[in-house]
Amino acid sequence: MSHPIPARPSCAGDSCNRIDLVPSVFAACAGFAWLALDIAVVSLAVSLPWIFRVAIGATVVAAGVYALRSFVMLEGPRAIRAIEWNEEGEWTVCLGATARPWPATLASGSFRLGLRFWVLRFTTPSGTRSVLVEEASRAPQAFRRLSRCLNGQLRRASGRARPPAVTIPPKV
């Protein structure tokens, strides 16, 4: 005879549709590596006077660091720190260091990047904000709930009621 499964206490975390975002170290390292590669290409492979190469490199690095800071590292007033949603498709994002909640709508241009990442764009009263959401090891259930909600919303927005059918027959 098997042992009974212990009763699981009720938890608000299982029904809560909120994800607190954590900076992605992997994506930040990849972004800074891309910036370093850009500096190497501009400084070594472009045949311009050195002053122009320095100006181009400095411009790209300044824009890249600013974007990585808010998009990946979640720092600054434009950074999204948390996302809340409900089944009706209403979104709330918490912006900046104070994590002030703002109503938001999911903007076009949001997409899934592999199995571990979502690139999300939200339109808020203070402008359009983007964020990279990585599957965190400490909150995999929240990431799966977010993925289910996003898959449903993006599928409805594209006009498909269900995923495309597999039409390739198996090889025998």
Buried (B, 14 or more C-beta within 10 A) or exposed (E): EEEEEEEEEEEEEEEEBBBBBBBBEEBBEEBBEEBEEBBEEBBEEEEEEEEEBBEBBEEBBEEBEEEBBBBBBBBEEBBBBBBBBEEEEEBBBBBBEEEEEBEBEBBEEBEBEEEBBBBBBBBBEBEEBBBBBBBBEEBEEBBEBBBEBBEEBBBEEEEEEEEEEEEEEEEE
